[in-house]
Amino acid sequence: MSDTIVVGAGLAGLVTTLELLDNGHSVLLLDRCRPEEVGGLAREAFGGMFMVDTPEQRRSGIEDTVELATEDWMRMAAFEDGDDLPRRWAEEYVKRARDEVGVWLKEHGVRFFPVVNWAERGVYGDGNSVPRFHLTWGCGKALVDSMWGAVRGRADLDVRFGTRVTELVIDGDRVAGVRTDDGGEHRAEQVVIAAGGIGGNLEIVRRYWPENLGSPPEDILMGSHYYADGAMHEEVERRGGNVTHLGRMWNYADAVRHPEPARPRHGLKLIPPRSGLVLDPTGKRYGPIPLIPTFDAYYALERMCEDDRKYYWMICNWKIARRELDVSGSQHNPTIREKHLVRFLLGILLGKPTLVNYFLEKCPDFVKADSLPELTQKMAEVTGDGALDRGQVAKEVRDYDATLARGKGLWNDDQIRRIQQLRNWRGDRLRTAKFQQIADRRAGPLIAIRMTVMARKSLGGIQTDLSARVLRPDGSAIPGLYAVGEAAGFGGGGLHGKRSLEGTFLGACVFTGRVAAKAISSG
């Protein structure tokens, strides 16, 4: 019998396992995946980490403090009465992430790119006050490979792939093990739930769809791991545990259908061009604040969901897309994933023409044309709902281009002002086109991208105390049961509150895994 059973071999489960093994515990690690899938969604992730007052920030001249980061977090989280534990988890994460996530990962061979990215600035400058998105050199794959390499083959570790946990074993008032779909029963002193969130179960996503976003979309793309189906949430709840805030989700608006899907409804989150125009289904530009999805992902989703069709268009051109289009994830960032530094730097300098061509050729949500009439005709054919006013699209492009043509001293467009601000930060300057007109024939062809809703992360989950112990509704802990990572809403049943500052998902998987293992080890 192992000392501890860890349910789930994603990043949180692997970190928990490693920390337990290093503290002399034996572990039984169970996961439904195949061996090559170990790491779950983290393996596919871009690999960004939210950390505060780091060496990377200091070398870039970024002055950051725990106080400033906490203020940013709390403003975006908008915690409500009763959110005491999530708030305290958030405070602990911000305060300890640099050392207990960043430094610890470096000790295990993980490296971060020296230039810190600036994600989630907020529509009104109310997001991250300074850059905090530390990109893992090697993407999420490097994180997983590092953790898996540190635990694989250890004498005190028993790994069972292709094994689904169906229920928790109860002995008196404590959890004493699990039962699996092969009829097995496994006993242990502790069980740690690291089985992910609910994003892989679109039925549950629709059931808990936030009221402020209107009715659930008929079509939702899948951006989560397909094993993150909420089954362990339901089992914990059945055994008396408290599951909270499932209506708080981190879904994306800037998603397209995967050109080569590996699973049903497979979607990809784009990092869309900042210099493109975002238009509603009728072709009208969003306003009075122009929509730039990379400034505030949740705001973009709110604007998209104002229309029951729940999609929008981005209009740009080849020159803009080549410089600015990217994809969040390891699959379409091979130079970072495989750590090819020279090719990566060339991509920064020259853009990503191969990536743009790939989507133009294979993704049904991308269309291109040499003229606006031809482009809008193709756009209308993609949706087939008759919503697009082709004349309106032409007007929006014409008006924007005319503003740019007046010259820098006469620019009076908030999107252009935001592009100016983007180009002030060296991490964005080379990846942001220099005030490019859309219909400029020298920059063609024209490109339109239809983007829609994709389910991604659960911000709510199994409620835990500050030692990662699973709690009952009355606040008492269930002996022998812990939860980490997305299963725990990344800590306390929802440490993000209502919105994330990005880079906080993988970091919180590492943090909660270490917290749980330390609590178990200290006994």
N, C-alpha and C positions, 0 to 999 in steps of 0.2 A: 504493500500500500504506500502510495506517495504521500508526502506531507501536505501538498497543495495541488488542487486541480485547477488549471487555467483553461477556461472555455473560450477559444478564439485565438488564432495565431496571426492576427493583424499586428500593427505596430505596438499598440498598448499591451497586448498579450505577450508579445516577444520581450518587451522591456520589463514587464512584471516577472516573466520567467527568468530573464537574465539576472535581475536583481536578487531574486530568491535563491537562485543557484549560487551566486557569489556570496550569499549569507548562509550557505550550508544547508539549504533545504532541498529536498527532492521534489520534482514536479512531474505531473502528468499533464501534457499539453494536448488538447483535443480541438480538431477543426474539421469542418466539412470539406475543405478545399483539397485539391491535389497538391503534391509537393511543390510543383512549379508555380503554384499560385500563392505560396506562403507570403504573408504580409498584407493580404487583402487590398483594400483601396489605396493604402499608403504606397504600395508598389507602383501604382499608376499615377501617383500624385506628382505635382511639380516640385514639391519639397521645400516650400517656404516656411520659415519659422519666425514668429513674433517674439522678439527679445528686446531688452531695454538696457541702455548704457553699456554696450558691448565694445570690445576692441575694434570691431569693424566700423561701428558708428564713429568712434573717436578718431580713427584714422581718416575718415571722410569728413571730419569737421562737424559732425552732428552732435549737438549737446542734447542729451536726453536724460530724463530722471524718472525714477519710480513714481514720484508724485505727478509728473506731467502725464505719464502713460496711464496711471490709474484714473486721472481725471478724464482722459480721452475715453477710456474703457467704460467708465460709469455713465458718461454722457450718451454713448451709443447704446449701451445695454438697457437703459431705462428700466432698471429693476423696479418691481412693484412691492407693496407690502407683503410680507411673508417670504420674500426672496433672500432671507438672511444667509442661508448656507451657500447658495450660488454666489452671492456678493462676496462672502468671505473666501470662497475658492478663487474667485477672480483676483482679489487682493493678494492672495498667496502666490498665484501664478505670476502676476506681474512682478512681484517682489523677488521671486526666486528663479524665474525662468533662465536668466543669463547663466547662473552657476549650475543649477540642478538639471537644466536641459542642455544649454549650449556647451558649457565646459565639459559636462559629463559625456556628451556625444563626441566631442573632440578627443577625449581620452580613449574612445573606442574607434578612432580612426575617421570620423566624419569631419568633412571640411566645408566651409562656407565661402561663397564667392565674395571678394573683398568689397564690391560696391553694393550697398544696401538699397533695396528697391522701396518705392513709396507707394504702397497699396492703400486703398480706402481713405483717400483724403477727406471724403465727405462732400456733399453737394455745396455746402456753405462753409467749407473749411472746418467742419465739425467732426471729422474723423481723426485719423492719425495726424498729429501736429507735426511730426517729423518722420522720415523713413525708418521703418522697423522690420521690413520683410527681408529676412536673411535667407538667401537662396542656397540650398544644399548643393554642393558640387557633386553631381551624379544623380540629382533629382531624388524623388522618393525611393527609387530603386536602391540608391546607395545607403539610405537609412535602413531599409529592410535587410539588405545584404550584410550590413555591419552587425545588426542585431542577430540575425539568423546565423551568421558565421561565428558569433560569440557563444551561441548556445548549442549549435548542432554537434552531435557526437558526445556531449557531456555524459559521463557515466550515471549521473543522478537525474537524468532527464529521459522520460518515456514520451515519445511523440506518436500520436495516432491521427493520421490524415484520413479523409473520407469517412469521418465519424460525426454524426449529428447528435447533440445532446437533446433529449426529449423532455426530461424533467429533473428536478432537484430531489435528492433523497433527504428526508427529514427524520431526525432521530431526537425525539423529545421536542425541545424548543429550538434546536439548532439544525443548520444544514450540515449534512455529514457526507455528501457525495452527489453523484449524478447517475442517471440512467441514460443509455444511448440507444440509437435506432437498431443496433445489431443485437439487442437483448441483454447487453452487458450492464453491470452495475459496478461503479467504481467509488470506493470510499476514500475520504481524506479528512484531515482536520479543518481545512479551509477550501472554499471554492471561490474563484475569482471569475466574474462574468466580464469577458472582453469581446463580446460577440457583435459589436457594432450597433448602429442605430436602426431606424425604420425606413430609410430612404430606398431600400431595395424592394419594398413592398408598396406598390403604388396604390393598392386598396387602402392601406393604413394612411398613406400620405393624403389621399382624398378625404378620408374620414375625419382627419384632424386639420384639414386645410384652413389656414387663418381666415377669419371672417372679414378682416379688413381688405383682403385680396379678392373679394367677390366669390363667385361659385368656383369649385374646383375645375381645372381645365379638363376638357375631354381627352386631349392628347398631352401626355407628360413624357418627356424623354427621361431615360434612365441614366443617371450619372453616379449612382451609388453602387456599392458592391451587391451583387444579387443575393448574397447570403445575409445581408443586413436586413432581415425581414421582420424584425420585431418579435420573433418567437420567444426569445429569452426575457424580453420585457413582460410578455404575457405570463410566462411561467413564474417570474419573480412576483408579479402582482397576485397570481393565484396562491402563492405561498405567503402572502401577507406583506410583501414589500410595497413601497410607495413609488409610483411612476408619475412623474410630473412634467408639465409644459410640453407635451408632444405637439401642440399647435405652434410651438416656436421652431421654425425650420430655417435652414439656410439653403434655399433653392436659388437657381440662377435664371436670369432672363436671356443672357447672351450665349445661347446654346444652339447647336445645329445637329442634324442627324449625322451619325458617324458614317463616313464614306465606306468603311469596311466593318460593319457591325459584328461584334463577337457575341452579342446577346440581344434578346428582344428589346426594342425601343432604345437601343444603345445611342447615347448622346455624347457630345463633346462640348466642353465649356471653352469658348473662344476668349482670347484677350483681344477685343475688337479694336479697330483703328480709332484713335481719338480724333482724327481729322475728318472722319466721315460724318455724314448727316444721318441722324436717327429719325425715322418717320413712322407715324402710326399706320395701321392697316389701310387707311384711306390715302396715305401719302402726305399727310400734314406733319410738319416738323413740330416736335414737342417744345412747349414753351409755357410760361415766359422763360423759365430756366431750361436751356438746351440739355438734352439727355446725353451724357457721356458715361457709359456703364462702368468704366474703371474707377470713377470717383466714388461711387456708392452703389454697390451691387443690389442692396435691398431697395433703394430708391428706384433703381431701374426696373426691378420686378414690380414695385407698386405702380409705376407709370404704365408698364405693359398691361397689367391686370385691370386697369381702368376700362379697357375694352374687352368685351366678352370673348373676342376671338383669341386673345392672349398670345399675340405675336407682334413683332415690329420689324421694320426694314432698316438696314444701314446702306447708304449710298456712298461709294468712294470711287477710286480709280486705281489702276495698276501701280502707279508711283506711290500712292498712299499705302495701299495694301502691302506692297513689297517691303516698305519701311516699317510698318506698324502692326500688321496682323500677326498674331501668335496664338498658340493653343496652351491652355493650362493643363499640364500633365507631362509625364515622361515619354509617352509613346512618340509624340511629334516634336520632341526636343532631343534628338539623338546626340547632338554635339555635347550637350550638358550631361545627358544620361551616361554616355560612354566616356566622358571626360576628355574630349578632344579640344584642347584649349585653343589651338590656332584656328580651327574651323569655327569654333564658337565666336572668336573675336572677328573673324571675317564676316560672320552672320550679322554681328552688330554693325560693322562698317558698311556692308553691302546689302543688308536686308535679307529676306527669305523668299526669293522668287520661286524656288522649288516647292516650298510649302503652299504658296498661293496657287501655283499651277495644279498642284495635287487636289486642292479643294475645288477649283474651277472645273476640273475634269471629272471628279468623282462624287462630290457632295451635291445632292439634289436641292440644297438650300442656297447654292451659289449660282448666279447667272452673270454673264458678261455681254457687252455689246459695244459697238462703235458710236452709237448715238443714243440720246435719251428716249426718243420714240421706240427704238428697238428694245432698249433696256426695259422700259415700262411694260411693253408687250410681254416680254419674257417673265417679268415679275408677276403680272396678272395670271399667267399660265401656271406658275408655281402654286399659288393659293387656290385659284379657281373659284373664289367666293364672290367675285364681282365687287369687292370693296374698294379697290384701288382707283383713285382719280388720277389719271395719267397727267393731266394738265397741272394738277396741284404739285405733283412731283417736280415737273419742269420748273414751276414757279419757285419752289423752295431752293432748288439748285441755283437757279438764275439769281435770286436775291442774295444768297450766301456768296456766290462768286463775285457779284457786283460790289459787295461790302469789302471783300479782300482787294478788289481792283482799285478802290479809292486811295489805298496807301495807308501806311502804319499810323500816321497822324490822325486819320479819319475813321479808324476802325471803331465800330460801336456795336459789337456783337459779343455776347458773353462767352460763347464757345471759343472765339478767337483769343479773348483775354485768358481763358483757361489754357489754351495751347501755349501762349506766351509763358504762363507760369510753369507748365510742364517743361518747357525748354530751358528754364532757369536751373533745373536740377540736372546734374551731369549724368545721373542714372537714367534719365529720360531723353536727354537732348538728342543723342544719336538715333533713338528709336521713335522720334516724333518728326514728321515731315515739317518742312519750313513753310507754313502758311500756304498750303497748296490749294488752288482752285479745283473744284470737282470736275467741271466739264472741259478742262484744258485738254485739247486734242493731243498735245505733246506728252501728256501723262496717261493716256488711255492704254487699253480700253476701259470703259466704265464697268464697275462691278456693283452688284446688289447682293446683300446677304439677308435672308429671312431668318430671324432668330426667335426662339420660343422658350417655353419653360422647361427646365430640367431639374428633377429631384436630386438633391445632393446630400446634405448633412442634416442631422437631428440636433437641434440646440437644447432640447429637453431630453429626459431619460430617467434612469433609475436613480432615486435620491440617495445620496451618501453623505456621511459626516466627513470631517476634515481628515479622517484616517481611512477614507474610502470604504467604510463599512456600510452595508445596505441598511436603510432605515425603514421602519414601519410608519404608517401615517401618524402615529402618536409621538414619533421622534425617537423611539427606542430602536436599538440596533438588533438585527437578526444575527445571532451568534453563528460564526463560521462562514458568513457570506459577504463578499466584497464585489464592487463593480468599478471598472476603469474605462477610460477612453470615451468613445461616442456612446457606448451603452449607458454610461452615467451622465449623459449630457455633457461629456468632457469634464465632469466634476460637479458633485452636489446636485445633480439633476438639472443643470443649466447655467454654468458659469458665464456664458456669453450674454445672458439676458435675451434681448430681442434681436440684436444684431451683432455681427462679428467684425473685428478689425482685420481679418484675414491673417493667415499664418499662425493662427491660434489653434488650429485643429490638430495638426501633427505635434506641435509643441505640447499641447495639453494631453495628448496620448502618452507622450514620454513622461510628463510630470505626474499624471495620475497613476501610471504604472509603477513609478518609483515610490510614490507615497504609499500605495497599497502594500508593496513588498516590504517597505521599511516597517509599516505597522504590524504586519504579520510576523516579521523577524523579531520585533521587540516584544511580541507576545502578549 
